[in-house]
Amino acid sequence: MPLTAFPSVERLFSELKADKIDGVLMDKYKAAYYLYHEPKDSQLKVFQSFSAEVRYDLAILESDFSTKLLGDDSCFEEHIERLNVDELLMKYLQPVAVS
């Protein structure tokens, strides 16, 4: 079966709903975002999920604040480790534009 890239998630879901494709493989956070916004009677469902380690990094400008935030005597790293990252990602991440 050939793989197809779509110019937008909206087009991808349109093709899926029109039964032109059998399914999609996408990041679970993006899929969850779009499925959350689907009508309650939607036929779109998650069939199977696959676990894969995904690394998220923090980008911050170098400044006095960032030095204090990330310095050796900082508890920032411990604080981040205690957070429920999945919950934060679902709350704050928005879909990205396909480039």
C-alpha positions as CSV (number, residue, x, y, z in Angstrom):
1,M,0.0,0.0,0.0
2,P,1.5,3.4,-1.0
3,L,2.1,6.1,1.6
4,T,0.5,9.5,0.9
5,A,1.5,12.8,2.4
6,F,-1.4,15.3,2.9
7,P,-1.1,19.1,2.7
8,S,-3.3,19.5,5.8
9,V,-4.8,17.5,8.6
10,E,-8.2,18.7,7.4
11,R,-7.6,17.1,4.0
12,L,-6.4,13.9,5.6
13,F,-9.6,13.6,7.7
14,S,-11.7,14.5,4.6
15,E,-10.1,11.7,2.7
16,L,-10.6,9.3,5.6
17,K,-14.3,10.2,6.0
18,A,-14.8,9.9,2.3
19,D,-13.4,6.3,2.5
20,K,-10.6,7.2,0.1
21,I,-8.0,6.0,2.5
22,D,-8.1,3.2,5.1
23,G,-6.4,4.9,8.0
24,V,-3.8,7.3,9.2
25,L,-0.7,7.2,11.3
26,M,-0.1,10.4,13.3
27,D,1.2,11.7,16.6
28,K,-1.2,10.8,19.4
29,Y,-1.4,14.4,20.7
30,K,-2.4,15.7,17.3
31,A,-4.8,12.9,16.8
32,A,-6.3,13.5,20.2
33,Y,-6.7,17.2,19.5
34,Y,-8.6,16.5,16.3
35,L,-10.7,13.7,17.6
36,Y,-11.7,15.8,20.6
37,H,-13.1,18.4,18.2
38,E,-15.0,15.9,16.1
39,P,-18.7,15.7,16.5
40,K,-19.8,13.2,19.2
41,D,-21.4,10.9,16.6
42,S,-18.2,10.8,14.5
43,Q,-17.2,7.5,13.0
44,L,-13.5,8.3,13.5
45,K,-11.9,6.2,16.2
46,V,-8.4,5.2,17.4
47,F,-7.9,1.6,16.2
48,Q,-4.4,0.9,17.4
49,S,-1.7,2.9,19.0
50,F,2.1,2.3,19.0
51,S,4.4,3.5,21.7
52,A,7.6,5.3,20.7
53,E,9.8,7.5,22.7
54,V,9.6,11.1,21.7
55,R,12.0,13.7,23.0
56,Y,10.8,17.2,23.9
57,D,13.3,19.9,24.5
58,L,13.1,23.4,26.0
59,A,14.4,26.4,24.1
60,I,15.1,29.5,26.1
61,L,17.1,32.7,25.5
62,E,20.3,33.0,27.6
63,S,19.7,35.6,30.2
64,D,20.2,36.2,34.0
65,F,16.7,34.7,34.4
66,S,17.5,31.5,32.4
67,T,20.8,31.1,34.3
68,K,18.9,31.2,37.6
69,L,16.2,29.0,36.3
70,L,18.5,26.3,34.9
71,G,21.5,26.7,37.1
72,D,23.1,24.0,39.3
73,D,21.2,25.2,42.4
74,S,17.8,25.3,40.6
75,C,15.0,22.8,41.2
76,F,13.5,23.5,37.8
77,E,14.5,20.0,36.4
78,E,13.0,18.2,39.4
79,H,9.8,20.3,39.0
80,I,9.5,19.4,35.3
81,E,10.0,15.7,36.1
82,R,7.1,15.8,38.6
83,L,4.7,17.3,36.2
84,N,2.2,15.3,34.2
85,V,3.7,16.0,30.8
86,D,0.9,14.3,28.8
87,E,-1.7,16.5,30.5
88,L,0.4,19.6,29.9
89,L,0.9,18.8,26.2
90,M,-2.8,18.2,25.7
91,K,-3.7,21.5,27.4
92,Y,-1.1,23.7,25.6
93,L,-0.1,22.1,22.3
94,Q,-1.8,23.3,19.2
95,P,-1.6,21.5,15.8
96,V,1.3,22.7,13.7
97,A,1.1,23.7,10.1
98,V,2.4,21.3,7.6
99,S,5.4,22.7,5.8
